[in-house]
Amino acid sequence: MEKLQKENTQEKDIEKSLQKKFHKDIFCKFCKAINEYDLIQPNDKIAVCVSGGKDSMLMAKLFQELKRHNKISFELVFLVMDPGYNKANRELIENNAKLLNIPITVFESQIFENVESIEKYPCYICARMRRGHLYAKAKELGCNKIALGHHFDDVIETTLMGMLYGGQIETMMPKLHSENFEGMELIRPMYLIREKDILHWRDYNKLKFLQCACKFTELCDTQEKNNKELSSKRKKIKKLIADLSKTDKQIENNIFKSTQNVNLSKILEYKDRQGKRHNFLEEYK
């Protein structure tokens, strides 16, 4: 009984922190993204994809807070896919969901087992497979959208990664139509929220969430930390942005704004929505 009362008190404190201390930096930016990018329409049924990490758990609480305001009529399913977690990681997700009063729906897959034998780009393939399973389960449950917990820092890191490692200029979009699941849409309502504010919320409430729990990450964590070959490209980009930001505080915002200020007259080539390539010489006189 005493443990239950303590959990109820902590849950209320966590919700209060979103209503008060983190209202401006987190909840308001959550609502701004939803409004600015038109992410939710009346009568939507949204599968909030909860991986167990800080971002998705916070997203679930933000959706509950938005639902409490009752300004838009929509339904929620808090969807957890177990791709092959070990017992401790599965319990951590379930315990956090209970603590935060998130009524999760859990289903299982064998993604970790299937990806284990893949040598080239296992993380990319794992992510693609996860998304496919989430789409399929969400559609089975009658949802028309899935919500992922990507935040502002994910967006700018992805933009820079595409330029430096992929030789392309594109960004992570706030919403996308599914190419393989008709009538389904992906939305990213955390799009404008900074990772530092998510970390602040987590630490302020003394919460511990799941890190990446795949076997590849567990293997890397047992290796020598200074082995540069084991450092992911995303970690390198994150460090590059952090280093640049030490001398110019506008670096992060400028990377983000660059995706809104594309001048096609100063681009050598670009692809239109149909995938057709256009060269500047077409209109050069």
N, C-alpha and C positions, 0 to 999 in steps of 0.2 A: 504493500500500500504506500509506504514511504517513498519507494523508488518510483512508483507511478505518479505520485504527486510532484516529485522532483522533475520528472520528464515533462509533465504538463506545464509546470512553471517555466522550464527552459524553452519549450515550444512557444509559449506566449511571449517570452522575451525575444526570441528570434523573429517572430512576426512583428513585434513592436519595433524592433530595430529597423525593419524595412519601411515601417510607417513613419518613423521619426528620424533616426540618425542617418540612415542610408536612403532616405526618400528621394532626395535631389539627385544623388550620383548614380543610384541604381533603379529605383522604381520609376522615376520620371523619365529616364532614358529608355527604359523598357516600353513605356507607354508611347514615347515619342517615335520610336522605331515602328511600332504597330500602326500608329496614325500616319506617319510620313510615307511608309512603304505599303500601306493598305494591306496589312497582313491578315486581318481577321474580318470576316463578314458575318452578319447575322445567320444563325443556324449552322455555323460550322461545327464539325466534330473533330477535335484536334487530338492527335496522339502525341503527347509530350514525351519525348524519348529520353529516358533517364538512364544514363550509363553508370551512375554511381559517383561520378566526379563532382567537383565543386560547381562547375558551370551548369550542368544539367539539374543538379539538386536545387540550386538557387533558382533556375528557370521554373522549376515546378512550383516553388513557393511564390514566385512572382505571378504565375498564372492563377494560383489560388487567391492571391490578393486582388488581382484584376477581376476575377469572378465575384469576389465579395462586393466590389463596387457595383456590379450588375448593370453596367451601362450598355453592354453588348450581350445579346442572347447567344451563347455558344456552349458546347459540351466539351468535357475533357476526359481523356483516358491517359493515365500515367503509365507508360509502357516501358518495361524493363526486359531486355533480351539478355539471357545468360548464354554467352557464346562458348562456355566451357571454363568458367571461373573455378578456382579452387574453393574449398569449403569456407575458408576464412574471408575471402573477398565477397562471396555470395552473402555471408552473414553480415558483413559490414554494410552492404547495400540495404539489406532488409532491416537492420537495426536503425540505420539513419532514416530510412523511410518512416519507420515507426516513431522515432523521436520527433521528426518534422511533421508528422501526421499527414503523410502523403500516401494515399491508397493505391499502391502500385499493382499493376497486372504483369505477372512474370511469365515469360515463355522461354523455352530452351532451344538452342541450336548447337551444331557441332563445328562452328566456324574455326575455332582455335585448332582443333584436330585436323580439319581439312587444309588449313593454311600452313601447318607445321612443316610440311615437306617442300614448300615453295621457297626457292632460294632467291629469286629475283623479285624485288618490290613486294615483299610479303605484307607490309603495312598498308600499302595502297590497295592491294587485293582484299585484304581483311576489311578495310573501310568500305569498299564497294559492296562486299558480301553482306556486311552488317546492314548497310542502308537498304539493300534489296530485301532482306528478311524483315526489316522494320516496316517498309512499305507494304509488304505482303500481309503481315499480321495486322497492321493498322487498317488496311482495306477490308480484311476479314471481319474486323470489329465494327465496321461501318463508318470509319473515319474518312474524311476527305483531305486531311492535311497531317503532315508530321512536322513537329517543331524540334529543331536541333539547337544546342547551346553554344554555337560559335559566337564569339564576342569581337569587339572592336580590334583588339590586338591580333586575333586570328585573321581578320580581314586585311590589315596592312601587311602582315607577314606574308600572307598568300600572294598579295599583289607584288611585293618585292621579290619573292621567290620565283614567280613567273618570269620576271625580267632577268634576274641574274642566273637562274638555273634552267629556265624553260625557253628563253629567247622569245617571250611573248608578253603582251600587255593586256591583262585581264584581271578581274578581281572576283572575290567570293560574293555572290549576289544575295540580297536579303530575302529573295524568294525565287523559286524555280518550279516550272511544271515538270512532273515526272515524265521521262521519255518511255518508260517501260510499264508504268501502271496508270492506265487511262483514268482521268478524273482526279488524280492525286497531285498534291502540291507540297513542296518543302518550304518551310518558313524559318527565319532566323531572328526571333524577337530580341535577342541579346546583342544585336548588331552594333549598337552605339555605346555599350557598357564597357568600360575599361577593366582590364584584368586586375590591375592594382586595387580597384574598388571591390572586386569579387574576393580577392585575397584578404582585404581588410575586413569584409563582412564575415568571412570564414573564421579568421583569427579572433575577431571581436567576440564572436559567439562560441569560441573554443570548440569548433567542430573539426572532425577528422574525416576526410572523404577518400574514396578510392583513387589511386593514381592509375596510370595505364597498367593493366593487369595481364597483358598477354605474355606468352612464354618468351618472346623475343626480347621484350623489355627486361624481364627477370634475368635472362641470360646476360644482357649487356650490363646490368647493375652489378653483376659479380665479376666483371672484367676490370682491368686497370682504368681508372677514371681519366687518366691523361692521354689515353689512346685516341688520337684525333680521328681515326678512321671510324670510331664508334659514335662520334658526334653526329646527330641528325642535321640535315640542312636547315630545318626549321629552328633548331637551337642556335645555329650560327647566325641566321637572320635576326632572331630575337636579340642576340648579343650585339649585333651590328647596329640595330635600331637603338638599343639602350645606350651604346657608346656615343652615337651621334647626338642623342637627346641630351647628353650631359652638357654639350656646348650650345645646343639650340633646342629650346623647349617646344618649338613648333614642328619638329620633324615628323612626329606621328600624325598630327593633324594634316600636314602638308601631303603626306603619302596618301591619306584617305581622300583629301580634296582633289588630288590629281586625277582620280577616277571619275570625278564630276566635272572636270575642266579639260576634256579631250578636244583638241582643235584638229579636226580632220584635214584642214588645209595645210597643216604642218606635219602630217603623217605620211611616210613613204608608201605604205600599203596598209590596207585594212580589209577585214571580211565583214560582209553585211549579215543580216539575220538568216539569210538563206545559205550562207557559207561561200558566197561568190566573192572572189578577191578583186579589189580595186587598187590601181596604182595611181600615184599623183600625176603621172604623165597623161592620164585620160582627160584631165581638165586643164593641163598646163598649156599656156599660150605664150 
